[in-house]
Amino acid sequence: MAWIARWRRWALVAAAAALACGDATEDEEVALGRQAAREIEAQLPVLDDPVVTAYVDSLGQAIARRTARADLAWRFAVVNTSVVNAFALPGGFIYVNRGLLERADRMSELAGVLAHEVEHVVRRHSVEQMQKAQRTQTGVSLVCSLTNACEGAGARIGIQVAGSLLFARFGRDAEREADAGAFVNVRRAGVDPRGMRTFFEELAAEERAAGGDGGPVGAWFADHPGTADRIAEIERMLAAVPADELASYQANDAGFRIVRARLASLPPAPPAPARP
């Protein structure tokens, strides 16, 4: 119905304005994240495979429900691209690329990535990124919506938000914070935190072998800066964990092996979308 569409548009405008002012509620954060997710999923090839999706969601939920924001309606999805990357939207919407699943050797490596993206949401890093973008966009968007001077302006707010988040690059401080939180998150879930180190090391080795452009893993390093320093910090955190405790954590499971076999049986991922 038309009035529902108008209400949703005005709700999104109000949430965007609140976010730009720095006082968005959790409901507004979730609403913006949900809208961004809609726009992203209209433009990116989300993998429609129940086995793979169910496993990633189950692992992600096991991590997220042990965080300070366990009450969010977390959602985990797989993007059907060979590019190695993952990203988080406000409100608990987490995306991991198929290429990352195919690079991970064991469950603990995937868990470390999911825990890292979960921590971005827990610490509201995505909200901070959106605030920066919205401070320059909201005034124009509100004028467009109030005056109808801009064709489709209300709907375009969501597109602007989705685009700015999808290609947002967190700074090194935010990445270090997310790593520190991820280290705690995986341990709380009973997962071996050494998977964080081995995954970083494997990607770094592949980037070096690929030369200048970084190959398929280049996007990961562009969006997750400071890898060498982060590996050293993970080493420092691992050194503080008793050996018998490390030995008690789970590094792999049958579900992950099933997912890897399933991905190998599917048609290849389509070409990756271009980055602006």
N, C-alpha and C positions, 0 to 999 in steps of 0.2 A: 504494500500500500504506500501511496505517496507520502503520507504523513510520517510513516515509519522511516522512510529513507531520509526525510528532512530532519527528523529527530536524531538519527544516527550521525548525520552530517554536523548538526549543531553540537552534539555531544563530543565529536572528534575535535571540532574547533575549540570548544571550551577546554578540553583536556590538553590540547596543544598549547593554548594560552597559559594554562596553569603550569605546564611543564616548563615553558620558557621563563616563567617567573620563579621557578625553583621550588614550588610548593605542591607538586603533584601528589595526590594520594595514591595508595596502592591500586585502587580500582582504576584510576586514570592511567597509571602506568600499564596495567594489564590491557586496558582498552586500546591504548596506542600500540602495544606489542601485538595484539590480535589483529589490528588493522594492517600493521606492517607485514605480518605473516600472510594475510590474505593477498596483499599486493605481490609479495615475494613468490608465493606459490602460484600466482597467475603468470609469472614470468620465468621461473626456474623449473626444470624438470624434476619434480619430486618422485622418488622411486616408489612405485606402487607394488610392493612385494610384502605380503603379510608376515612371512618368516623373518626377513631381515628387519623390517620395521618393528615387529613385536620384540625382537631381541634387543635392539638398540633402545627402545622405549623402556623395556624392563630394567636394563642395566642403568640407564639414566635415572629412572625413578628410584632405584635402590640407593643411588648416591644422593639425589636431591632431597629425599624425605628425611635425611639425616642432617640437613643443614638448618640454619636459622630461619630459612624461608620455606620450610617444609609444607606450609599451608597453601602455597601457590598451586594452581592447576597446571603442573609442568607438562610440556609436550615436546617430544623428541621425534625428529623426522630425518630422512636420508635424502640428499640431493643426488640425482643420478648424473654425476659428472666425474671424470677421472682426475680432476684437479684435487690435490691434497689440501683440504682446509676444513674449517668448522667455524660457526659464528653463533652468537646469542642475541636475541631480541629482548627488550624489557618484558617483564611479566612472566618469564619462564618458558619462552619458545626457543628451543635449541635445534640447530641444524648441523649435521655432519655430512660431508661429501662421501660418496661411494669410493672415491680414490683413496681417502684416508682409511676406510675400512679395509681396502685391499692392500694397503701398505702395512697395517698393523699386524704383527706376528702373533700376538696373544691378547686375550681379553684385558689384561692389566694395562696394555698400551692404549686401547680404545677407552677404557675407563678413565685413564689419566686425562685424556682430551675432553671427555664429557664433563669430568669434575672441574676442569679448568673453565669451560664455558659456563657451567652452573655457577661457579664462583663469581664470574662477571655479573651475573644476574643478582646474586646474593649481595654483592657490594654496590649494585646499582651503577656499574660502569656504563652500561648501555644507555641508561637514563641520562647520565652526565653527557655522553656523546650527543644524544638527541637534544638536550638542552642547548648545547652550543649551536647546533644547526637551527633549532627552532627560534633562537633569539634573533636570527637574521631573517626568518621566514614568516613568523607568526603574524607580524603587523600587516604584511602584504596579504597573507591568507585571510585574516579577519576582514580586512577591507573588501576583498573580493567576495567573501561570503555574505557580508552585510549588504553590499550594494548590487550584487549580481553583475558586477562590472567585468568579471573574468569568467569566461566560459568554463564550466566544470571545476571551478576553483576549490570548492568544498571537497570534491572527490580527489583532487590532486594533492591535497594535504597528505593523504595517506601514501601516495606515490612518492612524494618528496621525503617523507619520513622513512619509508622502506628503503629508498635508494641511498639515503645518507647513512643508514645503519648497515646495510648490506656491505658497503664498501668502507665502513669506518675502520680506522686503524688505531687501536689503543696504544697509548704510550708505554714506555718501558716500566714505569712505576706501576701502572695498572696490570701489566703482564706479570710482573713479579708478585703483586698482591694476589692475582688469580692463581699463580703457581703455588704460593704458600697455602692458600685456602684449599686448592685441589689436593695437596699433599695430605692435609687433614681429612678431607672428604673421602678419599679412597680408603684410607685406613679405617675410618668409621664404618665403611661398607665392607670391610674385611678383604680388601683388594690390595695386592702387592704394590706399594708405591714405587718400586724400582722400574715399573713399566713406564713411568714418566721419563726417567733418564734414558732407557733404551730406545724409546720412540724418538726422542730428540736426537740422540746420537745417530740413529739410522737415517733420519731425514737430513741431518747435517752432512753425513757421508754421501748421500745421494746428490745433494746440492753441489758439493765439491766436485763430484764426478761429472755433473752436467755442465760445469763451466759457468760462463757469465750469466746466462738467463735463469739458472736454477732449475730448468726443466719443469716437470709436472709439480714439483714441490715448491716452486718459486713463490706461489701465492701464499703459502704458509709463512714463509720468512718475511714476506712483505707485510702481512697482517699481524705477525707475532714477532716483533723485533727483539734483539738482544739475546739470541739463542745461546751463544757461548757462555755468557754470564749466567744465564738461567740454568744451564746444565751444571755449572759450578755450584750454584746455590742449591740445586736439588741434591748434589753430592754432599754438601754440607748438612742438609736436613737428614739425609739417609745415614750419615755417620753418627748422628745423635740417637738413632733407633737401635735398641739392643738386637743382636743377631738372632736370638731365639724368637723375638717378636716378629722380625722380618720373615723368618721361616714359617711363621704361623699363617701368613696371608696367602690368599689364593691368586695365582698368576694366570690361570687359564681354565676354561670349562668346555664341556661338550657343545654347548650352545654356540660358542664363538666358532668352533670348527665347522659346525653345520652352516653357519652364516657364510663363512669363507667359501665352502663348497657350493652353496647356493648362488653366490655372486659369480663364481666361475662358470656356472651353468646358464647364466642369463646372457642376453645379447649385450655387446659392448655398450658402455655409456656413450651418449651423444656428445658432440663437441661441447666444450665448456663455453658458457656465455662470456662475451667480451667484457673486460673491466674498463671503466672509463679512465 
